[in-house]
Amino acid sequence: MRTAGRKDVLTTGEVARACRVAPRTVSKWFDTGKLRGYRIPGSRDRRIPLQQLIAFMRAHGIPLDGLDHGGCRIMILSTSLPEGMVEAVNASDRYELRVARNGFEAGMIAQGFHPHVVIVDPSDDPEEAAAVCRLIKAATDLQSAKVLAVTSQPGNGGHNPLVSEAFDGFLVKPLSAAAVIAAAEEATNLIT
């Protein structure tokens, strides 16, 4: 288990990613006293000491390998990405980006990579994009993943017709490393 650069205190979002559950589940564990930590004075934000999390994970049989991936794991399903995007996103140790060119690759990558955020470009193949989204939402170990669609223009009033049961949000083309990181942070509530 890697410890270099690991934080001593984690947010509920970081705990959720490590345990591969929804942040709401972590809040319930905290509120019922199953997971020990503390609240930030004057706010509702919770913080969990790393040692408390490790003890909790061991006691409940949760694999500790989620702690080794302290960064946000992002998978993009697209046949066309700007040159250098993967390198730009992966340059930070806070993010890891993998790219799938088709639905089969997406399934193979998602199974072992366990992405926190999946970005899908429906313009490549709308039926395949919808199928990938349904499969990710149906997979027990991927249910906490946020699925975002890539669109050429946002909808009216901040709403987009792509945001439905299949998609949790959207990004507007053209994609850039900064846009991907910002969308991932917003979708997973990362604190920078």
DRENNUSE-621534 format. One record per residue (C-alpha): residue number from 1; residue in three letters; z, x, y. Coordinates in steps of 0.25 Angstrom, whole numbers, plus 5000, padded with zeros to 4 digits. Example, Ala and Ser with C-alpha at 12.3 -4.5 7.8 and 13.67 -1.06 7.14 Angstrom:
2
PT num residu    z    x    y
PT   1    ALA 5031 5049 4982
PT   2    SER 5029 5055 4996
This chain:
192
PT num residu    z    x    y
PT   1    MET 5000 5000 5000
PT   2    ARG 4996 5006 5013
PT   3    THR 5006 5007 5024
PT   4    ALA 5000 5016 5035
PT   5    GLY 4998 5008 5048
PT   6    ARG 5004 4995 5042
PT   7    LYS 5012 4987 5052
PT   8    ASP 5027 4985 5049
PT   9    VAL 5027 4970 5054
PT  10    LEU 5016 4960 5052
PT  11    THR 5011 4947 5058
PT  12    THR 5010 4935 5049
PT  13    GLY 4994 4936 5050
PT  14    GLU 4996 4951 5044
PT  15    VAL 5005 4946 5033
PT  16    ALA 4996 4934 5030
PT  17    ARG 4984 4944 5028
PT  18    ALA 4993 4954 5020
PT  19    CYS 4997 4942 5011
PT  20    ARG 4984 4935 5011
PT  21    VAL 4989 4922 5016
PT  22    ALA 4988 4914 5028
PT  23    PRO 4997 4917 5041
PT  24    ARG 5003 4903 5040
PT  25    THR 5008 4907 5026
PT  26    VAL 5015 4920 5031
PT  27    SER 5021 4911 5042
PT  28    LYS 5027 4902 5031
PT  29    TRP 5032 4913 5023
PT  30    PHE 5039 4919 5036
PT  31    ASP 5044 4905 5041
PT  32    THR 5050 4902 5027
PT  33    GLY 5057 4916 5026
PT  34    LYS 5049 4921 5014
PT  35    LEU 5043 4932 5023
PT  36    ARG 5052 4939 5032
PT  37    GLY 5049 4943 5046
PT  38    TYR 5052 4939 5061
PT  39    ARG 5046 4932 5072
PT  40    ILE 5042 4938 5085
PT  41    PRO 5052 4934 5096
PT  42    GLY 5046 4923 5105
PT  43    SER 5034 4920 5096
PT  44    ARG 5031 4913 5082
PT  45    ASP 5025 4926 5077
PT  46    ARG 5030 4932 5064
PT  47    ARG 5031 4946 5060
PT  48    ILE 5033 4951 5046
PT  49    PRO 5038 4965 5043
PT  50    LEU 5030 4973 5033
PT  51    GLN 5041 4975 5023
PT  52    GLN 5045 4960 5023
PT  53    LEU 5030 4957 5020
PT  54    ILE 5029 4967 5009
PT  55    ALA 5042 4962 5002
PT  56    PHE 5037 4948 5004
PT  57    MET 5023 4951 4998
PT  58    ARG 5030 4958 4986
PT  59    ALA 5040 4947 4983
PT  60    HIS 5028 4937 4983
PT  61    GLY 5018 4945 4975
PT  62    ILE 5008 4946 4987
PT  63    PRO 5000 4959 4985
PT  64    LEU 5003 4970 4996
PT  65    ASP 4989 4974 4997
PT  66    GLY 4987 4965 5009
PT  67    LEU 4996 4974 5016
PT  68    ASP 4986 4985 5014
PT  69    HIS 4975 4978 5022
PT  70    GLY 4983 4977 5035
PT  71    GLY 4970 4974 5042
PT  72    CYS 4961 4962 5044
PT  73    ARG 4951 4961 5033
PT  74    ILE 4938 4954 5038
PT  75    MET 4925 4951 5030
PT  76    ILE 4912 4947 5036
PT  77    LEU 4901 4939 5029
PT  78    SER 4889 4943 5036
PT  79    THR 4875 4949 5034
PT  80    SER 4874 4955 5048
PT  81    LEU 4885 4962 5055
PT  82    PRO 4885 4971 5067
PT  83    GLU 4883 4986 5063
PT  84    GLY 4896 4993 5063
PT  85    MET 4905 4980 5063
PT  86    VAL 4912 4984 5050
PT  87    GLU 4915 4998 5054
PT  88    ALA 4920 4993 5068
PT  89    VAL 4930 4982 5061
PT  90    ASN 4934 4992 5050
PT  91    ALA 4937 5003 5060
PT  92    SER 4951 4996 5063
PT  93    ASP 4961 4997 5052
PT  94    ARG 4965 4983 5056
PT  95    TYR 4952 4977 5050
PT  96    GLU 4943 4978 5038
PT  97    LEU 4929 4972 5038
PT  98    ARG 4921 4969 5025
PT  99    VAL 4907 4963 5026
PT 100    ALA 4900 4954 5016
PT 101    ARG 4885 4951 5017
PT 102    ASN 4885 4939 5008
PT 103    GLY 4894 4929 5001
PT 104    PHE 4896 4937 4988
PT 105    GLU 4900 4949 4996
PT 106    ALA 4910 4941 5004
PT 107    GLY 4917 4936 4992
PT 108    MET 4918 4949 4985
PT 109    ILE 4923 4956 4998
PT 110    ALA 4933 4944 5001
PT 111    GLN 4939 4944 4987
PT 112    GLY 4944 4959 4988
PT 113    PHE 4945 4961 5003
PT 114    HIS 4953 4948 5006
PT 115    PRO 4948 4947 5021
PT 116    HIS 4956 4941 5031
PT 117    VAL 4944 4936 5039
PT 118    VAL 4930 4933 5034
PT 119    ILE 4919 4932 5044
PT 120    VAL 4906 4924 5039
PT 121    ASP 4893 4923 5046
PT 122    PRO 4888 4910 5042
PT 123    SER 4874 4912 5048
PT 124    ASP 4871 4922 5037
PT 125    ASP 4872 4911 5026
PT 126    PRO 4880 4899 5030
PT 127    GLU 4882 4894 5015
PT 128    GLU 4886 4908 5010
PT 129    ALA 4896 4909 5022
PT 130    ALA 4902 4895 5020
PT 131    ALA 4903 4898 5005
PT 132    VAL 4911 4912 5008
PT 133    CYS 4920 4904 5017
PT 134    ARG 4923 4894 5007
PT 135    LEU 4926 4904 4996
PT 136    ILE 4935 4913 5005
PT 137    LYS 4943 4900 5009
PT 138    ALA 4944 4896 4995
PT 139    ALA 4949 4910 4990
PT 140    THR 4964 4910 4989
PT 141    ASP 4965 4924 4993
PT 142    LEU 4956 4923 5005
PT 143    GLN 4961 4909 5011
PT 144    SER 4968 4916 5022
PT 145    ALA 4955 4923 5026
PT 146    LYS 4949 4918 5039
PT 147    VAL 4934 4915 5039
PT 148    LEU 4926 4916 5052
PT 149    ALA 4912 4912 5054
PT 150    VAL 4902 4920 5063
PT 151    THR 4894 4911 5072
PT 152    SER 4884 4913 5083
PT 153    GLN 4891 4905 5093
PT 154    PRO 4905 4898 5095
PT 155    GLY 4906 4884 5094
PT 156    ASN 4909 4875 5106
PT 157    GLY 4924 4875 5112
PT 158    GLY 4928 4887 5103
PT 159    HIS 4925 4879 5090
PT 160    ASN 4915 4883 5080
PT 161    PRO 4909 4874 5070
PT 162    LEU 4910 4885 5060
PT 163    VAL 4925 4885 5060
PT 164    SER 4927 4875 5049
PT 165    GLU 4934 4875 5035
PT 166    ALA 4926 4887 5032
PT 167    PHE 4928 4896 5044
PT 168    ASP 4941 4899 5052
PT 169    GLY 4934 4904 5064
PT 170    PHE 4921 4911 5069
PT 171    LEU 4915 4923 5076
PT 172    VAL 4903 4923 5086
PT 173    LYS 4892 4932 5084
PT 174    PRO 4889 4943 5086
PT 175    LEU 4900 4949 5077
PT 176    SER 4907 4962 5082
PT 177    ALA 4918 4970 5076
PT 178    ALA 4927 4965 5088
PT 179    ALA 4924 4950 5085
PT 180    VAL 4926 4951 5070
PT 181    ILE 4940 4958 5073
PT 182    ALA 4944 4948 5084
PT 183    ALA 4940 4936 5074
PT 184    ALA 4948 4942 5063
PT 185    GLU 4960 4944 5072
PT 186    GLU 4959 4930 5077
PT 187    ALA 4957 4924 5063
PT 188    THR 4969 4932 5057
PT 189    ASN 4978 4932 5069
PT 190    LEU 4979 4947 5069
PT 191    ILE 4987 4953 5081
PT 192    THR 4980 4965 5087
